Amino acid sequence: MDCGLGHSSKKSIRNRFQMAVMKGILVMVQVMACVGLQSEYYQTSCPNVQTIVRDAVRVAFQSDNTVAAALLRLHFHDCFVRGCDGSVLIDSSGRIKAEKDGPPNLSLHAFFVIDNAKAKLESACPATVSCADILALTARDAIILAGGPDWEVPLGRKDGKVSRAKDTTALPAPTFNISQLLQSFSQRGLSAHDLVALAGGHTLGFSHCSSFRNRIHNFSNTQEVDPSLHPTFAETLRKACPVGNTQKNAGALLDSTATRFDNQYYKNVVAGKGLFSSDAALYTDGGTKQLAHQYAASRLLFYRDFVKSMVKMSSIPGQGSEEVRLNCRKFN
């Protein structure tokens, strides 16, 4: 393909990506090819990349099936800050606080899976596979192991050379309303449809009380509890997270099948049992509400749309991505 980029700026590439969102999947695929993203990117330079990464995820998953949620969250938090550039993996150094030490990222874990995969890849094909690509692959592989869909991951990302804790304030918060969510996703070239499909990632994992306390204590001047919460569910959460709770690991599972990738999340949202304000927000807009109902009714429809939206999200160009890191925790 003649991309016609020449010495085009990264801003130009990002503009082309925005065009892809408006014109659909075909144009998006063309843009991914122009920025070097293709499923066979390492076919010659590192032909066993997918096997090596999948083995690292499988070993970790067999010991702790919560790594599926952790790896999906790592990839999401990476792409939503400066694009998909592996910047979430950088360790802080001295007075310089990296993204992983930003407030929204303090509960991120499973970094060891990325480290293990990278170590094996450096042995098999040195200085070839980016940490950003490893993140994209581990997220896909974790979802498969948790019972979710498989898909081809476009590859060829480069690693960024900037990681700042202050940039994590741009991540969508669990307290966001629908307008804030739509704006956050739109800024990254993602649609309302993508928002609802990607929210299904909340079918995996656990949350600490701090992320949903606003719904169960002092919700407003007149109501102690968010009235959109199912009463029985709200009472369960209040018992798990009482006022003045100091237990470090207190919280709740994101849904009743929190280690299995399914469409239970949407059934919860429809029933008033979504954990976060941002989950309940999907039910406050006609379009997103309709999609939530459709995904609650059809796991296969959710899988199809989730895959499409994951490919779009994981293809957000990194800002200033220009290296293949030899150690995912530090810049070259």
N, C-alpha and C positions, 0 to 999 in steps of 0.2 A: 504493500500500500504506500502511495506517495502522500504523506501527511501534509506536506507543504509547510512544515514548521520552520525549516532553516534554523535561524538563530532566534526564534520566537521566544518571548519572555514567558516565565511561569505564569504571569498574569494572563497572557494570551491563552495558555493551555487551560487555565481555570475557567476562562470565559467560554471556551469550547465545551468544557464539561457542563457549564450552566445550560448551554444550548442543548446538550444531550438530554437534560431533564425535560426540556420543553418539547423536544421532537421525538422522544421515545427511545425504545431499546436499541433500534438499529443504529442510530446516531451515537448512542452511548457506547456501543461496542466499537465503533470507528474511533471515537475519542480515546478509549482505553488502548487501542492499538497504537495510536499516535503517541501516547505517553509511555509506551513500552509495556503495557499490561496485556498478557496473553497466557493462556493456560499452559502452553508448551514452552514458556520462556526459558526454562532450565533444561530442556530436552537434551542438549548437547553438553552444556557446561556442568550440570549436576543432575543426571538422569534419575537418581534415587532420592531426590529431595522429598517427594511426597511420602515415600515409604519410611524414611528416616524420621520425619516429623510425626507421622501417624503412630509409629512405634513409641516415641517419647510420650505422646499423649495417652496411648493405651496403657503403658506401664503406670503412669501417674493415676489414671482413672481407676485401675484395678485396686490401687491402695486407698484411694479417696475419691468417691464419685462426685464430690462437691467441686472438683476442679473444672468440671464442665461449665458450671455457671461462672466460675472465676475467669476462665479463658475467654468466654464470650464477652464478659464485662471488660476485660483488659483491651480487647480489640475495639470495642465500642468507645471506650474512654480515650483510646489512642486516636481514632479517626475524627472524633469530635473536637479535638484540640490540635490545630495546625495541620489537619489532614492525616492520612494514614502513613506515618513516617517513623514509627517505633519510638517516638520521644517519651512515651509513658514508661519505658523500660530503664531510662537513665537514672543512675543513683545521684543523689545530692552530693555536692563536694564543697566542704568548707562553709562559707556563707551563702553559696549559691544553692538555693532550694529548687530541685527539679520537680517535674509534674507529679511524680509518685508521692511527693510529700505535700501536695496541695490538699486542702480539706476534703474535697469530694473523693480523693483517691487513697485516703489513709487505710481504708478497709480492703483495698485490692490485694490479691495474693495469687499464688501459683506461678510466680515469676521463675521458680526453679524449673518448671516445664520448658520454658523458653530457653533457659540456660542450658539444660540438658540437650535439647534439640540442636542448639547452636554449636555446642561442643562437638557433637557427632558430625554435623555438617562441615565444620572447619577441618575436621580430620579427613572427611571424604572429598571435599571440594573447597579448599581454602579461599577465603575472601571472595566468595561468589554469591551466597544467598543472604539477602538483607534480613534484618530483624523484623522489619515491617511485614515482609512476606511470611515470615515464620508466625507472626501474630495472626495473620489472615488464615493461614493453614490450620493452626491449632484451634482457632474458633470453630472452623468447619468440622474438624475431626472430633472435637469435643461434643458437638451437637449430634453427630452420627452415633457416637458411643452412648449418648443419652437417649437414643431412640428416634432422633430426628432425621431430616432429609439429607441427602448427599448432593453435592454440586461441584462443578468445575470452578476452581478459584483462579481468577486472572492474576498473574504474577509479573514481577518486574519492578516493584516499588524500590525506591532508594530510601536510605535512612536519613533523618534530619539531623541537623547540627545545633539545634536549640531545644531546650527543655526547661520551662519556667513554671514554678508552682502557681504563680499569679494568673497564668493563662487558664487554669482549670476552673476559674469562675465562669467560664463560658459554657461549661457542661450543663445540660438541662437538669434541673433539680427535681427531686421527688415531690416537691411542693408546688410545682408549676401548674398553672391552669391551662386550658386548651389554647388560648391565644398565645401564651408564652411558648408552649410546646411547638405550635405551628410555625412561629417565628424562628425558633431555634433550628428547626429542621429545614425550613426554607432557606436560611442563611447558608446551609451546607448543600443546597441543591436537591433536597429531599422533600417529597410531597406529603400531603395529609395521608395518602394511602401508605406511603413508606412508614410514616409515624405509627400507624396502627399495626402494621405488619411487624415492625421491629419491636414494638412494645411487647409482643409475644415472647420475647426473650425473658420476660419476667415470669415465665413458667418455671424457670430454674433459679434456685438459690434461696438465700436467707437475708433478712434485713435486721439491723439493729433498731432499737426503739426510737432512736433519734430521728430516723427517716420518716416515721409516721406518727410520732407523738402529737404533732399538731392536729391530728384528726380525732384523738381520743381524750385529750385533756385541754380544757379552756379553748375550745374551738372558736368561740365567739363570745361577745358580751352577754348573749342571751342563751347560748347552748354550750353545754359541756362537751358534747360529742357531735361530730359531723353527721347531720341527719341523713346523708346519702349512704352511710354505712349500714349494712344489715345489723339490727340490734344485737342478735346473738353473737355475731362475729365481732362487733365492737366490744362487747363485754369480755370476750376471750382475749382480745388485744389489751384491754385495760388490766386484766389479771396478769398478763405476761409482762406488762410495762406499767406498773403502778406509779403514782406520783412519788417522786423522791427516790426512784429505783437507782441503785448504784452498781448493779451487777453488770460487769463488762460485756458479757455475752448474751444478755437478755435481748429478746426480739421475737421474730416470727418467720416462718417459712413463707415464701412468696406465693405458693399455692399448695394444695394437698398432695401434689405429685412433684415435689420440688427438685427431684433428681432425674425426672423423666421429661424429655422435650415433647410436649403434646399441646393440645389446645385448651387445657383446663383453665388457663389464665383468663381466657375470654368468657368462659362460663362463669368464672368468679366475678368478672367485671359486670356482666349482665345481672348477676344476682346481688349486686351491691357488696361484694366481698373482695374487691380490688384493694390491695394493701395501701398504696400511696395515693396522695391527692392527684398525682399525674395519671394514675390508673383510672380513677373515678372521672377524671376530666374527659376521657374518651367518650363518656356517656352524656356529655353536656353539649355536644355538637351533632347535628343531624347526620352529616356524612360519616363521621368517625363512629358514631353510635351504630349506624347501619352495618358498617364493616365489622365491628365487634360482634354483632349478632351473627353475621355470615361466618366468621371464623369460629364462633362458638358452636355453630351447627355443622361445620365441615373442617375436620383436621387436614384433609388433603388440600383444600383451598388455602388454608393458612400456610401449609408447607410451601405450596407453589409461590405464593406472594412473598413469603418470608425470604425465600431464596433469591427472588428478583431484587428485593430491597437490600438484602445483604450484599449482593454484588455491586449495587449502586453505592451503598455506604462505604464498602471496602475499597472503592475506586476513587474516593475523594483525594485529589492530588495533595501531596505533602507540600508545605511551604518551605522552600529551600532545601528539599531533600536531594542530597548529592553524593552520598557515600554508602558503601557496604561496611557496616560496623564489624570489627573482628570480635568484639565483646559487646553484647547487647546492653550492658550496664554503663558503658562509657563511650565517649566519642573517640574516634581514631586519633 
